[in-house]
Amino acid sequence: MSASSVPDYEWLFARTRAGRERGPGAARALLDALGRPDTRFRSVRVVGTNGKGSTCAMLDAGLRAAGVRAGRFTSPHLTHFEERVRVDGDPIPPAETAAFIAWARAHGGDAAFFDLTLALSGRVFAARGVEVAVMEAGVGGATDATQALENVAAVALTNVALDHVGVLGGTVTQIARDKAGAARPGVPLLTTAAGEALDVIAEVAAGVGAPLLTPDTHPDLFALPHPPRLEGPHQARNAALAAATLRTLGYGAGVEGALAATHPGRLERFEVDGRTVLVDGAHNPHAAQALAVAVPHADVLLFGNLARKDTGATLAPLLAVAARRVFTAPGDLATPPQDLAAQHGGDAVPDPALALAHALDLTPPGGTLLVAGSLYLAGQTRVLLGGA
C-alpha cells in the first residue's frame, strides 16, 4: 500500500463529539458537499438501545440472499475501522478510507468522527451501486446523525432501555421519544419494543403519520420459520424484526439468509484447550440481563467496561452467572478493575491479554469462560483468540 493510500486514522479518531453539536446538521452538510450520495440508494435505518448490530447483520445477509446489492454501516468496529462500512458483506479497503480522509481534511469543516464516517459510507455506497443500505444509528433517533439520511425506506426500532442517559434522558419514556423520532411520514416503522416504550413509539408514529408494525399488529410479518443461527432468546426478537423489515420491503425471499447470519462478538464461541470461551459485547444493563438469560452459568467471568457506562447495573445480572471473576480494563477510560475486584470479589488484571490468560487458567477443562462488558473488550479478546 502506498503512503498516499494509508489512512490517517489518528486524525479521524481525534475528531470526537466533545464540543461539537449533536444532531443531523453536520452530517447533512457533509452529504450535501459530496453531492447527496444518500439519494442514490434506499436506506433502512436501525435504531434502538440494544440489538442494532445483530439486526443489521441479519438484514444485510437477508438482502444479499434476496439478490440485492447491499451496504451496511455500523459501529463500533471490533478490530479494524473498515468493518464499519461494508458492501455485499465485505469491509471497504483502507485506500477508500484514505481517499475520503484526504477529502474531509480539505472540505469537512469541523465535523465529528461519526458524521464523517456516515458521510464516507454514503459516498462509498453511491459509488459502488448499492441498492439498499442498512444504516445503524449511533445514539438516539431524532438527535442522531443518521437522521440526516434521505430516501429512507423503513425504520427498524429494536428496543428501548436505559443507556446514554446523559444525552437521551434519564427515563425509558424520554429515550423512547428520541428514538421514535426516527419515524417519517409514510415510512414503515417496525419495532419489537414493548411496554411504556411501545406506548410512546405508537404516539410518535401516529403524530408523524408513520405506519407502525409490531408483532401484535402484524404477527405474520414477524413470524420465524425457525430460530436464528445467532444464539440467545434476544436474538429471536432481533431476527423477527429483521424478517418483518425484509418482508415489508418486498425481500421476503431473504428471510432464510437473514436467519443464517453470523455476527462477531455476539455470543461468539471459541474453543481453547478443551475450554469454551463465549465472547459477547454486552455493555449496558439491558444487554447484560439478556446475556444472563442466554448464559445462566459459566465457570469464570472476564469483565471490563468503560467508566461512562452504568457499571454496577451492567455487572449485576452477570455476578450470578459465575462465582469466579476476573476484571480488566479494555482501554484508558475503563472502570478501574481493582475497584470492581474489591467490591464484587475476584482478581484484577488490568491488561486484557494477561487477564484472558489468567481467566483461562481459572477455567477447568470442559468448562466455560464468559467474556463481557464492552465491545472493545470483545474485539480485543477475539484478536487474542485468533478471530478473523
C-alpha positions in Angstrom: 0.0 0.0 0.0 1.4 3.4 -1.0 1.9 6.1 1.6 -1.0 8.1 0.0 -3.4 5.2 0.5 -2.6 4.7 4.2 -5.5 6.3 6.1 -4.7 9.0 8.7 -6.7 7.2 11.4 -5.2 9.4 14.1 -6.7 12.5 12.6 -10.1 10.8 12.2 -10.3 9.3 15.6 -9.3 12.6 17.2 -12.4 14.2 16.0 -14.5 13.3 19.0 -18.1 14.6 19.6 -16.8 16.7 22.6 -17.6 20.3 22.0 -19.4 19.6 18.7 -23.2 19.9 18.3 -25.3 16.8 18.2 -27.9 16.2 15.6 -28.1 15.6 11.9 -27.0 19.1 10.7 -23.3 18.4 10.3 -23.8 15.0 8.6 -26.3 16.6 6.2 -23.8 19.3 5.3 -21.2 16.7 4.5 -23.5 14.6 2.4 -24.6 17.8 0.5 -20.9 18.6 -0.1 -20.4 15.1 -1.5 -23.3 15.6 -4.0 -26.1 14.0 -1.9 -25.0 10.4 -2.4 -27.7 9.2 0.1 -30.3 9.9 -2.5 -28.9 7.3 -4.9 -29.8 4.3 -2.7 -32.5 3.3 -0.3 -31.7 3.2 3.4 -33.1 1.1 6.2 -32.4 2.9 9.5 -31.9 0.7 12.5 -32.3 2.4 15.9 -32.7 1.2 19.5 -30.8 0.6 22.7 -29.5 -3.0 22.0 -29.5 -5.5 19.2 -28.9 -3.0 16.5 -25.7 -4.6 15.3 -27.2 -8.1 15.2 -30.3 -6.8 13.4 -28.1 -5.0 10.9 -26.1 -8.2 10.2 -29.3 -10.2 9.6 -30.8 -7.5 7.4 -27.6 -7.3 5.4 -27.4 -11.1 4.9 -31.1 -11.2 4.1 -30.9 -8.5 1.4 -27.9 -10.2 -0.2 -29.7 -13.6 -0.1 -32.6 -11.9 -2.0 -30.2 -10.7 -4.7 -29.9 -7.1 -3.6 -26.6 -5.2 -3.7 -26.4 -4.2 -0.1 -24.4 -1.8 2.0 -24.0 -1.9 5.8 -23.0 1.0 8.1 -22.4 0.0 11.7 -20.4 1.0 14.8 -18.2 0.5 16.6 -15.7 -1.7 14.9 -14.2 -4.7 16.8 -10.8 -4.8 15.2 -10.5 -2.7 12.0 -12.1 0.7 11.2 -13.2 -0.6 7.8 -15.6 -3.0 9.4 -18.0 -0.1 9.8 -18.6 0.3 6.1 -19.3 -2.9 4.1 -20.5 -3.6 0.5 -22.0 -7.0 -0.1 -20.7 -8.2 3.2 -17.1 -7.1 2.7 -15.3 -4.2 4.5 -14.1 -1.5 2.2 -10.4 -1.3 1.5 -8.3 1.1 3.6 -7.5 3.0 0.3 -11.1 4.2 0.2 -10.8 5.4 3.8 -7.6 7.3 2.9 -9.2 9.0 -0.1 -12.1 10.1 2.0 -10.0 11.4 4.8 -8.0 13.5 2.3 -11.3 15.0 1.1 -12.5 15.5 4.6 -9.4 17.4 5.7 -10.0 19.8 2.9 -13.8 20.0 2.8 -15.1 18.5 6.1 -15.0 21.6 8.3 -15.3 20.8 12.0 -17.4 17.6 11.6 -17.2 14.9 14.2 -15.9 11.3 13.7 -19.4 9.7 13.5 -20.6 12.3 11.0 -17.6 11.8 8.9 -17.9 8.0 8.9 -21.6 8.3 7.9 -20.6 10.5 5.0 -17.9 8.1 4.0 -20.5 5.3 3.9 -22.8 7.4 1.7 -20.0 8.2 -0.7 -19.0 4.5 -1.0 -22.5 3.1 -1.3 -23.4 5.5 -4.1 -20.1 4.9 -6.0 -20.4 1.1 -5.7 -24.0 0.9 -6.9 -25.6 -0.2 -3.6 -29.3 -0.6 -3.9 -30.3 -0.8 -0.2 -28.1 0.3 2.7 -28.6 -0.9 6.3 -27.7 2.1 8.4 -27.2 1.7 12.2 -27.9 4.8 14.3 -25.2 5.8 16.8 -27.1 7.3 19.7 -30.8 8.0 19.7 -33.1 8.6 16.7 -34.2 12.2 16.2 -30.9 13.6 17.5 -28.7 11.1 15.7 -26.6 11.9 12.6 -28.4 9.2 10.6 -31.5 11.4 10.9 -29.9 13.3 8.0 -30.4 10.4 5.6 -32.8 10.9 2.7 -34.6 8.2 0.8 -35.3 6.1 3.9 -37.4 3.1 3.0 -38.1 1.7 6.5 -37.1 2.3 10.2 -36.5 -0.7 12.4 -36.5 0.1 16.2 -35.2 -2.8 18.2 -36.0 -1.9 21.8 -35.6 0.9 24.4 -33.8 0.7 27.7 -31.6 3.0 29.9 -28.4 3.9 28.2 -26.7 7.1 27.2 -28.9 8.8 29.8 -26.8 11.9 29.8 -27.7 12.5 26.2 -31.1 11.0 25.6 -32.8 11.4 29.0 -33.0 9.6 32.3 -36.2 7.6 31.8 -37.3 5.0 29.3 -40.1 7.3 28.2 -37.6 10.1 27.3 -35.3 7.8 25.5 -38.2 6.2 23.6 -39.4 9.6 22.4 -36.0 10.4 21.0 -35.5 7.0 19.3 -39.1 7.1 17.9 -38.2 10.5 16.4 -36.6 8.5 13.6 -40.2 8.0 12.3 -41.0 9.6 9.0 -44.4 10.3 7.3 -45.5 7.3 5.3 -42.4 5.3 6.0 -43.0 2.0 7.9 -41.8 1.9 11.5 -41.2 -1.6 12.7 -40.5 -2.4 16.3 -40.2 -5.2 18.8 -40.2 -2.8 21.7 -42.8 -3.3 24.5 -44.5 -1.7 27.5 -44.2 2.0 28.1 -41.6 2.4 25.4 -44.1 1.0 22.8 -46.8 3.4 24.0 -44.5 6.3 23.3 -43.4 4.9 20.0 -47.1 4.5 18.9 -47.9 8.0 19.9 -44.9 9.5 18.0 -45.6 7.3 14.9 -49.3 8.4 14.9 -48.3 12.0 15.2 -45.9 11.8 12.3 -48.0 9.6 10.1 -45.7 6.6 10.0 -47.3 3.2 9.7 -46.4 1.2 12.9 -45.8 -2.5 12.5 -45.4 -4.7 15.6 -45.6 -8.5 16.4 -49.0 -7.8 17.9 -50.4 -5.8 14.9 -48.8 -7.9 12.2 -47.9 -11.3 13.6 -47.3 -12.9 10.2 -44.7 -10.3 9.2 -42.7 -11.1 12.4 -43.1 -14.9 12.3 -40.0 -17.0 12.1 -39.8 -20.4 10.4 -37.1 -21.5 12.9 -34.7 -19.8 15.3 -31.8 -17.8 14.0 -28.2 -19.0 14.0 -27.2 -16.3 16.5 -27.7 -17.7 20.0 -29.9 -16.3 22.8 -33.6 -15.6 23.2 -32.9 -11.9 22.5 -31.6 -12.8 19.0 -35.0 -14.3 18.2 -36.5 -10.9 18.7 -33.8 -9.3 16.6 -34.4 -11.9 13.9 -38.2 -11.3 13.9 -37.6 -7.6 13.4 -35.2 -8.3 10.5 -37.6 -10.7 8.9 -40.5 -8.3 9.2 -38.5 -5.5 7.7 -37.4 -7.7 4.8 -40.9 -8.8 4.1 -42.2 -5.2 4.3 -39.7 -4.1 1.7 -40.6 -6.9 -0.6 -37.5 -9.1 0.1 -39.1 -11.9 2.0 -37.1 -14.4 -0.1 -34.1 -13.3 2.0 -35.5 -14.4 5.4 -33.7 -17.7 5.4 -30.4 -15.9 4.6 -31.1 -13.5 7.5 -31.6 -16.3 9.9 -28.3 -17.9 8.9 -26.3 -14.7 9.6 -23.4 -14.5 11.9 -22.1 -11.5 13.9 -18.7 -11.3 15.6 -18.7 -10.6 19.3 -22.3 -11.6 20.0 -22.2 -14.8 22.0 -19.4 -15.8 19.7 -18.0 -19.3 20.6 -14.3 -20.2 20.7 -12.7 -23.5 21.8 -9.4 -23.1 23.7 -7.6 -26.2 25.1 -10.8 -28.0 25.8 -12.5 -24.9 27.3 -15.4 -23.0 25.8 -15.0 -19.2 25.6 -18.1 -17.2 24.9 -17.4 -13.6 23.8 -20.2 -11.0 24.0 -20.3 -7.3 23.6 -23.0 -6.7 26.2 -22.1 -3.3 27.7 -25.3 -1.9 29.4 -27.8 -3.3 31.9 -30.4 -4.3 29.3 -27.9 -6.2 27.3 -26.3 -7.8 30.3 -29.7 -9.0 31.5 -30.4 -10.6 28.1 -26.9 -12.3 28.2 -27.6 -13.7 31.7 -30.7 -15.3 30.4 -28.9 -16.8 27.4 -25.9 -18.0 29.5 -27.2 -18.7 33.0 -24.0 -20.4 34.1 -20.3 -20.1 33.3 -17.3 -21.2 35.4 -15.5 -17.8 35.1 -16.5 -14.3 34.1 -14.0 -12.0 32.5 -15.5 -8.5 32.7 -14.4 -5.0 31.8 -16.2 -1.9 30.7 -16.0 1.9 30.2 -16.4 4.2 33.2 -19.1 6.2 31.4 -21.4 3.2 31.4 -23.5 2.2 34.4 -21.0 -0.4 35.6 -22.9 -1.6 38.7 -26.1 -2.2 36.9 -24.4 -3.8 33.9 -22.4 -6.2 36.1 -25.2 -7.1 38.5 -27.0 -9.7 36.4 -23.7 -11.3 35.4 -22.5 -11.8 39.0 -24.9 -14.8 39.4 -23.6 -16.4 36.2 -20.1 -17.1 37.5 -18.7 -17.4 41.0 -15.1 -16.8 39.8 -14.4 -13.4 38.2 -11.5 -11.6 36.6 -11.8 -7.8 36.0 -9.8 -6.0 33.4 -9.5 -2.6 31.6 -10.5 -2.5 27.9 -9.0 1.0 27.5 -7.8 4.1 29.3 -11.4 5.1 30.1 -12.3 1.8 31.7 -13.8 1.4 35.2 -10.8 0.5 37.3 -10.7 -3.3 37.6 -9.1 -3.0 41.1 -12.3 -1.3 42.3 -14.5 -3.9 40.8 -12.5 -6.8 42.3 -12.6 -5.1 45.7 -16.3 -4.6 45.6 -17.5 -7.8 44.0 -14.8 -10.3 44.7 -12.4 -11.6 42.1 -9.0 -10.8 40.6 -8.0 -7.5 39.0 -5.7 -7.9 35.9 -5.7 -4.5 34.0 -4.0 -5.8 30.9 -6.7 -7.6 28.8 -4.2 -10.2 27.3 -2.9 -11.1 30.8 -6.5 -11.1 32.1 -7.6 -13.5 29.4 -4.7 -15.9 30.1 -5.5 -15.8 33.8 -9.2 -16.4 33.3 -8.4 -19.4 31.1 -6.2 -20.8 33.8 -9.1 -20.5 36.2 -11.5 -22.2 33.8 -11.5 -26.0 34.3 -11.1 -28.4 31.4 -14.5 -28.7 29.8 -15.6 -25.5 31.5 -16.9 -22.2 30.1 -15.4 -18.7 30.3 -17.8 -15.8 29.6 -16.2 -12.5 28.4 -18.5 -9.4 28.5 -18.8 -5.8 29.5 -17.6 -3.9 26.4 -17.5 -4.3 22.6 -13.9 -3.1 22.9 -13.1 -6.0 25.2 -14.9 -8.3 22.8 -12.8 -7.1 20.0 -9.5 -7.4 21.9 -10.4 -10.9 23.1 -11.3 -12.0 19.5 -7.9 -11.0 18.3 -6.2 -12.8 21.2 -8.2 -15.9 20.4 -7.4 -15.7 16.7 -10.8 -14.5 15.5 -10.8 -13.1 12.0 
